[in-house]
Amino acid sequence: MSVTVLVGSQWGDEGKGKIVDILSERYDIVVRYQGGANAGHTVEIGDRKFVLHLIPSGILREKVLCVIGNGVVIDPKALLDEIKQLEELGISIKGRLLISHNAHLIMPYHKLLDAINENSSTKIGTTGRGIGPCYIDKYARRGIKIVDLLDKKVLEEKIRINIEEKNNLLRKVYNQDELDVDEIIKEYLAFDEAIDQYITDVPLFLHNSILEDKSILFEGAQGALLDIDHGTYPYVTSSNPTSGGACTGSGIPPTKISSVFGIVKAYTTRVGFGPFPTEMLDDKGEKLRTIGNEFGATTGRPRRCGWYDAYLVNYSRMINGIQRAAITKLDVLSYFDEIKVCISYELNGKKLKSFPTDVNRLNEVTPVYETLPGWNTDISKMTAYSQLPANAKNYLEFISQQSGFEISMISVGPKRNQTIEL
């Protein structure tokens, strides 16, 4: 039995899409367990680029079955658009995609409220896709699940109750136009017809698959430091990208997980607001952004860039149980004479003993760096570890030691074949 959870180990955008695509060739099933269409997993195959938001990256391997778990919040339009785009690109979906009947649906009012909140003084830098408001309704026990689509009477009653409440809020608080209840009911009934063939009892399916000794790869979205419980709250996502989220987001017990695999960018990036101790607000930061093409796959927003933070990643390794990792975008560092690595934090002149997730303290820390020599050599065409320059190997060995995990894969470019396995 092989059940592996793959997690982003920083603030997201680590290159999970590519690594899932590579690893999924070795698995029977790939499961997405949290998040929504705010994710942007990019895979480049030859001259073609695929950007996936809801469907697991394993869909690009024709023998892999893909599952969307109950921890994912689903925007019907985004899902149907993604299915259509993949089919137009020659990717077969029929019989290869399963969706949990317990996944919650993003409604039009979720996206509207998200946009309103992001235009307020309390914005945190979300994608505006309605993810947070949908999770709010889920935990307030007034969410609408895919299973509700099966009973038109139940669906209509839930939508009418929710929209009456949301329309009061839109009209009285935000001075916005009210939503059309009947139009929304009609839209979601049509969605039910379109996705009915994919709906299944995911926990039962995964349980039976494990009994049949099928290999399963769990794909997280976003990154560990964006986890609602273990991230840099409140500048986080609304779900649990950490490895524990794979259990609650799919219905498998933790005793069935055999390994946790981390995806770690060779430097650090962040989108949106929030503390970022190693951020580079100078020409070197801009150089990283330009060479690394650090712009969001979902929003196109420029990412904030900084040196590798081993102290942060070591915390991520601890809370996720990461044993092995893939280092991505190592090639981007090929054009720096010196490369810094943060090995610890100081606050008020004292070295911290643990990573502070509270933003007030994290905003005040001073990163402690080790400076390593760069290699100033294009490594994007190298296919074996032995070909890498000595300084590149030294860098990898240093961050492996400081972060506490074994490196088993190195990405030296965005394409499938730009990958070195150890």
C-alpha positions as a Python dict, from the first residue, in 0.01 Angstrom:
ca = {
    (1, 'M'): (0, 0, 0),
    (2, 'S'): (125, 348, -88),
    (3, 'V'): (-74, 646, 32),
    (4, 'T'): (126, 967, 2),
    (5, 'V'): (24, 1320, 96),
    (6, 'L'): (192, 1597, -103),
    (7, 'V'): (200, 1940, 61),
    (8, 'G'): (325, 2283, -28),
    (9, 'S'): (578, 2365, 242),
    (10, 'Q'): (587, 2746, 229),
    (11, 'W'): (325, 3008, 135),
    (12, 'G'): (204, 2827, -176),
    (13, 'D'): (325, 2859, -537),
    (14, 'E'): (597, 2601, -474),
    (15, 'G'): (540, 2418, -803),
    (16, 'K'): (302, 2146, -682),
    (17, 'G'): (133, 2107, -1019),
    (18, 'K'): (448, 1993, -1196),
    (19, 'I'): (556, 1756, -919),
    (20, 'V'): (209, 1599, -887),
    (21, 'D'): (208, 1551, -1264),
    (22, 'I'): (544, 1369, -1247),
    (23, 'L'): (460, 1159, -941),
    (24, 'S'): (107, 1071, -1053),
    (25, 'E'): (245, 840, -1323),
    (26, 'R'): (335, 608, -1033),
    (27, 'Y'): (-7, 621, -866),
    (28, 'D'): (-350, 484, -947),
    (29, 'I'): (-548, 768, -789),
    (30, 'V'): (-481, 1138, -723),
    (31, 'V'): (-702, 1317, -469),
    (32, 'R'): (-743, 1691, -416),
    (33, 'Y'): (-842, 1741, -52),
    (34, 'Q'): (-897, 2114, 20),
    (35, 'G'): (-918, 2465, -121),
    (36, 'G'): (-1104, 2574, -428),
    (37, 'A'): (-1053, 2752, -758),
    (38, 'N'): (-815, 2990, -580),
    (39, 'A'): (-547, 2729, -652),
    (40, 'G'): (-343, 2749, -970),
    (41, 'H'): (-140, 2438, -1048),
    (42, 'T'): (64, 2484, -1366),
    (43, 'V'): (198, 2192, -1573),
    (44, 'E'): (405, 2233, -1889),
    (45, 'I'): (425, 1938, -2128),
    (46, 'G'): (625, 2010, -2440),
    (47, 'D'): (495, 2336, -2583),
    (48, 'R'): (161, 2313, -2402),
    (49, 'K'): (81, 2472, -2067),
    (50, 'F'): (-206, 2355, -1847),
    (51, 'V'): (-332, 2559, -1551),
    (52, 'L'): (-557, 2356, -1322),
    (53, 'H'): (-768, 2510, -1048),
    (54, 'L'): (-998, 2235, -917),
    (55, 'I'): (-920, 1913, -1100),
    (56, 'P'): (-613, 1725, -966),
    (57, 'S'): (-296, 1755, -1173),
    (58, 'G'): (-299, 1378, -1222),
    (59, 'I'): (-568, 1424, -1489),
    (60, 'L'): (-290, 1474, -1745),
    (61, 'R'): (-187, 1108, -1705),
    (62, 'E'): (-445, 904, -1894),
    (63, 'K'): (-439, 600, -1663),
    (64, 'V'): (-486, 801, -1343),
    (65, 'L'): (-824, 838, -1176),
    (66, 'C'): (-879, 1180, -1014),
    (67, 'V'): (-1090, 1261, -710),
    (68, 'I'): (-1216, 1591, -564),
    (69, 'G'): (-1273, 1539, -191),
    (70, 'N'): (-1527, 1685, 49),
    (71, 'G'): (-1273, 1938, 180),
    (72, 'V'): (-1279, 2122, -153),
    (73, 'V'): (-1530, 2401, -216),
    (74, 'I'): (-1653, 2390, -572),
    (75, 'D'): (-1745, 2677, -801),
    (76, 'P'): (-1975, 2513, -1061),
    (77, 'K'): (-1881, 2749, -1342),
    (78, 'A'): (-1508, 2712, -1276),
    (79, 'L'): (-1536, 2333, -1269),
    (80, 'L'): (-1738, 2306, -1590),
    (81, 'D'): (-1508, 2553, -1767),
    (82, 'E'): (-1205, 2349, -1658),
    (83, 'I'): (-1359, 2022, -1779),
    (84, 'K'): (-1444, 2182, -2114),
    (85, 'Q'): (-1096, 2330, -2160),
    (86, 'L'): (-927, 1999, -2083),
    (87, 'E'): (-1152, 1810, -2323),
    (88, 'E'): (-1081, 2067, -2596),
    (89, 'L'): (-710, 2001, -2539),
    (90, 'G'): (-766, 1629, -2590),
    (91, 'I'): (-761, 1527, -2222),
    (92, 'S'): (-1020, 1258, -2149),
    (93, 'I'): (-1234, 1329, -1839),
    (94, 'K'): (-1516, 1075, -1870),
    (95, 'G'): (-1475, 789, -1626),
    (96, 'R'): (-1164, 952, -1476),
    (97, 'L'): (-1309, 1213, -1241),
    (98, 'L'): (-1499, 1156, -916),
    (99, 'I'): (-1643, 1430, -695),
    (100, 'S'): (-1748, 1392, -333),
    (101, 'H'): (-2120, 1427, -270),
    (102, 'N'): (-2027, 1612, 51),
    (103, 'A'): (-1823, 1889, -115),
    (104, 'H'): (-1969, 2235, -56),
    (105, 'L'): (-2077, 2462, -339),
    (106, 'I'): (-1960, 2818, -392),
    (107, 'M'): (-2265, 3033, -460),
    (108, 'P'): (-2281, 3367, -645),
    (109, 'Y'): (-2323, 3553, -317),
    (110, 'H'): (-1997, 3405, -186),
    (111, 'K'): (-1799, 3561, -469),
    (112, 'L'): (-1983, 3891, -433),
    (113, 'L'): (-1917, 3911, -58),
    (114, 'D'): (-1553, 3814, -111),
    (115, 'A'): (-1507, 4099, -357),
    (116, 'I'): (-1676, 4346, -121),
    (117, 'N'): (-1454, 4239, 170),
    (118, 'E'): (-1138, 4270, -38),
    (119, 'N'): (-1231, 4628, -121),
    (120, 'S'): (-1262, 4714, 247),
    (121, 'S'): (-998, 4830, 493),
    (122, 'T'): (-967, 4476, 634),
    (123, 'K'): (-860, 4303, 312),
    (124, 'I'): (-604, 4023, 339),
    (125, 'G'): (-523, 3965, -27),
    (126, 'T'): (-757, 3680, -126),
    (127, 'T'): (-820, 3581, -488),
    (128, 'G'): (-1182, 3699, -465),
    (129, 'R'): (-1314, 3358, -575),
    (130, 'G'): (-1563, 3322, -288),
    (131, 'I'): (-1356, 3063, -104),
    (132, 'G'): (-1361, 3224, 243),
    (133, 'P'): (-1734, 3311, 247),
    (134, 'C'): (-1816, 2956, 135),
    (135, 'Y'): (-1615, 2808, 421),
    (136, 'I'): (-1784, 3055, 659),
    (137, 'D'): (-2125, 2919, 559),
    (138, 'K'): (-1994, 2563, 584),
    (139, 'Y'): (-1887, 2607, 945),
    (140, 'A'): (-2196, 2811, 1030),
    (141, 'R'): (-2392, 2501, 917),
    (142, 'R'): (-2580, 2678, 644),
    (143, 'G'): (-2372, 2566, 348),
    (144, 'I'): (-2507, 2396, 39),
    (145, 'K'): (-2348, 2063, -54),
    (146, 'I'): (-2347, 1874, -381),
    (147, 'V'): (-2575, 1611, -225),
    (148, 'D'): (-2837, 1884, -184),
    (149, 'L'): (-2861, 1905, -562),
    (150, 'L'): (-3028, 1562, -564),
    (151, 'D'): (-3344, 1694, -398),
    (152, 'K'): (-3488, 1994, -579),
    (153, 'K'): (-3718, 2082, -287),
    (154, 'V'): (-3434, 2078, -32),
    (155, 'L'): (-3207, 2273, -265),
    (156, 'E'): (-3466, 2541, -334),
    (157, 'E'): (-3548, 2581, 35),
    (158, 'K'): (-3180, 2616, 133),
    (159, 'I'): (-3104, 2864, -144),
    (160, 'R'): (-3408, 3079, -63),
    (161, 'I'): (-3319, 3094, 309),
    (162, 'N'): (-2956, 3180, 235),
    (163, 'I'): (-3033, 3440, -29),
    (164, 'E'): (-3294, 3611, 189),
    (165, 'E'): (-3023, 3658, 452),
    (166, 'K'): (-2757, 3763, 199),
    (167, 'N'): (-2991, 4003, 18),
    (168, 'N'): (-3065, 4180, 347),
    (169, 'L'): (-2693, 4213, 403),
    (170, 'L'): (-2625, 4332, 46),
    (171, 'R'): (-2906, 4587, 51),
    (172, 'K'): (-2885, 4725, 404),
    (173, 'V'): (-2513, 4707, 475),
    (174, 'Y'): (-2335, 4718, 141),
    (175, 'N'): (-2592, 4911, -68),
    (176, 'Q'): (-2577, 4645, -342),
    (177, 'D'): (-2844, 4508, -574),
    (178, 'E'): (-3026, 4197, -456),
    (179, 'L'): (-2965, 3856, -614),
    (180, 'D'): (-3226, 3675, -825),
    (181, 'V'): (-3324, 3360, -631),
    (182, 'D'): (-3503, 3184, -916),
    (183, 'E'): (-3214, 3240, -1157),
    (184, 'I'): (-2965, 3092, -912),
    (185, 'I'): (-3185, 2786, -846),
    (186, 'K'): (-3215, 2729, -1219),
    (187, 'E'): (-2838, 2761, -1266),
    (188, 'Y'): (-2754, 2508, -993),
    (189, 'L'): (-3010, 2252, -1110),
    (190, 'A'): (-2846, 2268, -1453),
    (191, 'F'): (-2509, 2218, -1286),
    (192, 'D'): (-2644, 1904, -1115),
    (193, 'E'): (-2732, 1754, -1453),
    (194, 'A'): (-2387, 1834, -1591),
    (195, 'I'): (-2187, 1674, -1307),
    (196, 'D'): (-2418, 1394, -1197),
    (197, 'Q'): (-2197, 1134, -1369),
    (198, 'Y'): (-1900, 1230, -1147),
    (199, 'I'): (-2065, 1227, -803),
    (200, 'T'): (-1972, 946, -564),
    (201, 'D'): (-1925, 849, -199),
    (202, 'V'): (-1554, 936, -185),
    (203, 'P'): (-1468, 790, 160),
    (204, 'L'): (-1617, 454, 58),
    (205, 'F'): (-1441, 463, -278),
    (206, 'L'): (-1103, 541, -118),
    (207, 'H'): (-1155, 279, 153),
    (208, 'N'): (-1224, 12, -108),
    (209, 'S'): (-931, 131, -319),
    (210, 'I'): (-694, 93, -24),
    (211, 'L'): (-830, -258, 40),
    (212, 'E'): (-755, -335, -326),
    (213, 'D'): (-397, -212, -268),
    (214, 'K'): (-434, 85, -501),
    (215, 'S'): (-172, 357, -469),
    (216, 'I'): (-307, 702, -382),
    (217, 'L'): (-150, 1048, -399),
    (218, 'F'): (-317, 1331, -207),
    (219, 'E'): (-264, 1675, -359),
    (220, 'G'): (-290, 1981, -137),
    (221, 'A'): (-346, 2333, -265),
    (222, 'Q'): (-184, 2653, -129),
    (223, 'G'): (89, 2599, 132),
    (224, 'A'): (141, 2501, 496),
    (225, 'L'): (201, 2858, 615),
    (226, 'L'): (-140, 2950, 474),
    (227, 'D'): (-313, 2687, 688),
    (228, 'I'): (-608, 2831, 880),
    (229, 'D'): (-483, 2675, 1207),
    (230, 'H'): (-106, 2654, 1165),
    (231, 'G'): (-31, 2941, 928),
    (232, 'T'): (33, 3312, 969),
    (233, 'Y'): (-322, 3394, 1075),
    (234, 'P'): (-517, 3600, 968),
    (235, 'Y'): (-320, 3616, 642),
    (236, 'V'): (-409, 3259, 555),
    (237, 'T'): (-648, 3058, 343),
    (238, 'S'): (-976, 2920, 483),
    (239, 'S'): (-885, 2550, 488),
    (240, 'N'): (-611, 2309, 599),
    (241, 'P'): (-341, 2261, 331),
    (242, 'T'): (-127, 2079, 590),
    (243, 'S'): (-104, 1700, 572),
    (244, 'G'): (-373, 1649, 837),
    (245, 'G'): (-621, 1812, 601),
    (246, 'A'): (-592, 1509, 373),
    (247, 'C'): (-784, 1302, 628),
    (248, 'T'): (-1064, 1548, 705),
    (249, 'G'): (-1084, 1656, 340),
    (250, 'S'): (-1131, 1308, 197),
    (251, 'G'): (-1245, 1065, 466),
    (252, 'I'): (-936, 847, 496),
    (253, 'P'): (-801, 768, 846),
    (254, 'P'): (-450, 889, 939),
    (255, 'T'): (-340, 528, 994),
    (256, 'K'): (-357, 472, 618),
    (257, 'I'): (-106, 746, 526),
    (258, 'S'): (234, 594, 455),
    (259, 'S'): (439, 908, 375),
    (260, 'V'): (432, 1287, 344),
    (261, 'F'): (616, 1454, 56),
    (262, 'G'): (698, 1825, 68),
    (263, 'I'): (729, 2065, -223),
    (264, 'V'): (980, 2339, -142),
    (265, 'K'): (1081, 2630, -360),
    (266, 'A'): (1456, 2702, -364),
    (267, 'Y'): (1374, 3055, -243),
    (268, 'T'): (1062, 3201, -82),
    (269, 'T'): (759, 3376, -230),
    (270, 'R'): (432, 3504, -97),
    (271, 'V'): (115, 3648, -255),
    (272, 'G'): (-103, 3901, -80),
    (273, 'F'): (-53, 4057, 259),
    (274, 'G'): (113, 3926, 574),
    (275, 'P'): (458, 3902, 734),
    (276, 'F'): (754, 3786, 526),
    (277, 'P'): (1086, 3796, 719),
    (278, 'T'): (1319, 3721, 425),
    (279, 'E'): (1141, 3943, 168),
    (280, 'M'): (1380, 4131, -63),
    (281, 'L'): (1255, 4479, -141),
    (282, 'D'): (1549, 4560, -366),
    (283, 'D'): (1678, 4488, -714),
    (284, 'K'): (1766, 4131, -614),
    (285, 'G'): (1405, 4068, -521),
    (286, 'E'): (1294, 4207, -855),
    (287, 'K'): (1556, 3991, -1027),
    (288, 'L'): (1413, 3680, -859),
    (289, 'R'): (1061, 3777, -965),
    (290, 'T'): (1164, 3837, -1326),
    (291, 'I'): (1380, 3527, -1374),
    (292, 'G'): (1135, 3306, -1186),
    (293, 'N'): (829, 3452, -1362),
    (294, 'E'): (674, 3499, -1022),
    (295, 'F'): (321, 3597, -1114),
    (296, 'G'): (12, 3414, -988),
    (297, 'A'): (-133, 3141, -1211),
    (298, 'T'): (-484, 3226, -1092),
    (299, 'T'): (-472, 3605, -1049),
    (300, 'G'): (-162, 3718, -1240),
    (301, 'R'): (-56, 3918, -933),
    (302, 'P'): (320, 3967, -884),
    (303, 'R'): (455, 3753, -601),
    (304, 'R'): (668, 3893, -323),
    (305, 'C'): (1013, 3733, -333),
    (306, 'G'): (1281, 3659, -74),
    (307, 'W'): (1567, 3432, 23),
    (308, 'Y'): (1513, 3072, 131),
    (309, 'D'): (1382, 3055, 488),
    (310, 'A'): (1502, 2728, 643),
    (311, 'Y'): (1361, 2826, 981),
    (312, 'L'): (1013, 2855, 832),
    (313, 'V'): (1046, 2534, 629),
    (314, 'N'): (1172, 2343, 933),
    (315, 'Y'): (852, 2444, 1113),
    (316, 'S'): (654, 2325, 811),
    (317, 'R'): (840, 1993, 814),
    (318, 'M'): (748, 1948, 1180),
    (319, 'I'): (374, 2013, 1151),
    (320, 'N'): (335, 1811, 830),
    (321, 'G'): (566, 1520, 906),
    (322, 'I'): (762, 1572, 583),
    (323, 'Q'): (1016, 1299, 523),
    (324, 'R'): (1121, 1371, 166),
    (325, 'A'): (1101, 1683, -49),
    (326, 'A'): (1124, 1813, -402),
    (327, 'I'): (1322, 2135, -444),
    (328, 'T'): (1174, 2345, -724),
    (329, 'K'): (1304, 2639, -925),
    (330, 'L'): (1668, 2580, -837),
    (331, 'D'): (1755, 2713, -1184),
    (332, 'V'): (1625, 3060, -1089),
    (333, 'L'): (1914, 3100, -844),
    (334, 'S'): (2173, 3035, -1115),
    (335, 'Y'): (2240, 3405, -1172),
    (336, 'F'): (2339, 3528, -826),
    (337, 'D'): (2698, 3568, -704),
    (338, 'E'): (2589, 3504, -347),
    (339, 'I'): (2280, 3336, -206),
    (340, 'K'): (2149, 3384, 146),
    (341, 'V'): (1967, 3127, 358),
    (342, 'C'): (1780, 3222, 674),
    (343, 'I'): (1869, 2976, 951),
    (344, 'S'): (1698, 3138, 1252),
    (345, 'Y'): (1516, 3446, 1379),
    (346, 'E'): (1607, 3699, 1645),
    (347, 'L'): (1362, 3916, 1832),
    (348, 'N'): (1484, 4200, 2055),
    (349, 'G'): (1837, 4063, 2025),
    (350, 'K'): (1742, 3711, 2140),
    (351, 'K'): (1735, 3400, 1922),
    (352, 'L'): (1387, 3246, 1904),
    (353, 'K'): (1338, 2883, 2003),
    (354, 'S'): (1034, 2825, 1784),
    (355, 'F'): (867, 2968, 1474),
    (356, 'P'): (619, 3244, 1568),
    (357, 'T'): (295, 3220, 1370),
    (358, 'D'): (143, 3528, 1532),
    (359, 'V'): (187, 3809, 1285),
    (360, 'N'): (283, 4081, 1532),
    (361, 'R'): (593, 3892, 1649),
    (362, 'L'): (673, 3763, 1300),
    (363, 'N'): (666, 4117, 1164),
    (364, 'E'): (929, 4217, 1420),
    (365, 'V'): (1181, 3933, 1381),
    (366, 'T'): (1525, 3976, 1228),
    (367, 'P'): (1632, 3687, 1006),
    (368, 'V'): (1977, 3540, 1072),
    (369, 'Y'): (2147, 3448, 745),
    (370, 'E'): (2423, 3223, 621),
    (371, 'T'): (2570, 3339, 290),
    (372, 'L'): (2667, 3078, 33),
    (373, 'P'): (2851, 3129, -299),
    (374, 'G'): (2640, 3112, -615),
    (375, 'W'): (2726, 2901, -918),
    (376, 'N'): (2656, 3140, -1210),
    (377, 'T'): (2590, 2850, -1447),
    (378, 'D'): (2276, 2764, -1642),
    (379, 'I'): (2155, 2433, -1496),
    (380, 'S'): (1820, 2413, -1679),
    (381, 'K'): (1940, 2142, -1920),
    (382, 'M'): (2114, 1925, -1662),
    (383, 'T'): (1956, 1583, -1612),
    (384, 'A'): (2170, 1427, -1337),
    (385, 'Y'): (2279, 1535, -991),
    (386, 'S'): (2642, 1471, -1086),
    (387, 'Q'): (2619, 1742, -1354),
    (388, 'L'): (2526, 2017, -1109),
    (389, 'P'): (2797, 2269, -1016),
    (390, 'A'): (2966, 2209, -679),
    (391, 'N'): (2814, 2525, -532),
    (392, 'A'): (2465, 2416, -634),
    (393, 'K'): (2520, 2082, -461),
    (394, 'N'): (2650, 2261, -154),
    (395, 'Y'): (2342, 2482, -149),
    (396, 'L'): (2109, 2179, -169),
    (397, 'E'): (2298, 1996, 104),
    (398, 'F'): (2289, 2303, 328),
    (399, 'I'): (1913, 2368, 297),
    (400, 'S'): (1844, 1996, 339),
    (401, 'Q'): (2040, 1993, 663),
    (402, 'Q'): (1886, 2316, 793),
    (403, 'S'): (1530, 2216, 698),
    (404, 'G'): (1550, 1862, 832),
    (405, 'F'): (1443, 1651, 535),
    (406, 'E'): (1591, 1443, 256),
    (407, 'I'): (1582, 1586, -97),
    (408, 'S'): (1470, 1327, -350),
    (409, 'M'): (1378, 1544, -650),
    (410, 'I'): (1515, 1867, -799),
    (411, 'S'): (1333, 2080, -1056),
    (412, 'V'): (1555, 2288, -1285),
    (413, 'G'): (1280, 2425, -1510),
    (414, 'P'): (903, 2419, -1562),
    (415, 'K'): (881, 2123, -1802),
    (416, 'R'): (846, 1755, -1714),
    (417, 'N'): (1190, 1665, -1844),
    (418, 'Q'): (1361, 1941, -1644),
    (419, 'T'): (1365, 1725, -1335),
    (420, 'I'): (1648, 1543, -1155),
    (421, 'E'): (1562, 1246, -934),
    (422, 'L'): (1797, 1126, -663),
}
